[in-house]
């Protein structure tokens, strides 16, 4: 059972708790919902969507799998193995970066800037560039899989290091031991629960990176199998791939979570979105340095990347090349018009899906609080769906919605919905019982409880989810534009890749990454101001 479901077991009493369904086991309710969902799926496929190439019946999906079991298992094994290697190397790098940040605090802001920049990279556009370095083998999928897990594990590990008990650190210092001994004997051990929380989220992210890498020239794997199935409109095959990928990604998520609870049964659920960050020192000069230092670090990292891998100038573009392509070259106006016009389309559809996903997730969390039996039936399913990589659900959404702009909006909404729902509901279950008792003494109803207790408690989780959802929403939008719509900056990157126009490709990567980073920090600033007013105890 998930940490969310466990939290619900100890949550304060809520309206509607007298319902008979509340006494039914969550596992039984979830199984009943699952069986009902499969039966409804079969019925719709055989009636409403019969012959529409949108929905394959579960029986047809099973039949398709057993008709070509070798094909599916061979490609599934290849993608899973690739993701496992990326998961290993990416998490080792993330933990090493977090350790450096903890041991040398002056490096924390710079390392954090690099980790955030990696998190904001549009993997769809980065894949062709990495292909130049790694060649036609598994290097690109493994590299993307590793990059996909760096930020999450870095944040989780750093949070764990920072949560080390101060009393234990004082004992180490009292014996005259240094920072390295304190890190080895106290911080490293204290970080284990947080690391497991990060690894749990990193498992499906690694699978996402591997499949994206397979889109750009791989000969095996679920990524290339998905592209071919979409091109041939093989609906049954698309659904088989989606079901298999769901099982693998969800299985990894659940298995790591179970291992973490087994090894660290004392550990509470952790909010990885609320990792503490050092406050800015007062003064204009300090604020200016704190703003420019991460930018300088990213630029140095960019040049170092090009120098280490010795990429030919035709393929490799420096920050000055990107600047010239946008502002000083003869065709700069045309480039700006193409890039920023497409970016406007992407931001519009992304914003619609982003807001729709957050609002609907918060509303669903409120419904789960008011109707507990519904939460017991559906929340385990939502926790599982949270772990499914968006690259797997994209083809299914394309089948249903088509290849228009609505596809991008729907994919972004789905991408932000499930993580926000799980986080907000978990926060609501931690509403202080004393607050609910005061409202009960005034004979307050469900609406008053939600407005005065549950919603304010959910604000930190909602803001953290909104911040993390900015880069992931842009990733979902570019994936949809790459595979389906033919509009937006994702389509610009596709055209640039097919024409070997690496100037436009690098400009697109730089612009989209900068937009994602700016969006992340804008929401982070709004989060900080909001928490200072509404939940000062959780202000970062």
Beta strands, then each sheet from edge to edge (+ up, - down):
end
